[in-house]
């Protein structure tokens, strides 16, 4: 069983045109029980990838005052 919003690498069985179709090696995110407008019947999880990042902002970056040496290329 996967949690809502979890992203997994899996094999899934869907109903497409009133037929059961097995889709192998797909990335699926559980939201509403559908995969590309097809109802999902079963999920065989191969690997759990995690959850989508909920962070909405950007990180602030400060400029470095370090200078490179022209001969060695090392920072001074």
Buried (B, 14 or more C-beta within 10 A) or exposed (E): EBEEEBBBEBBBBBEEEEEEEEBEEBEBBBEEEEBEEBEBEEBEBEEEBEEEEEEEEEEEEEEEEEEEEEEEEEEE
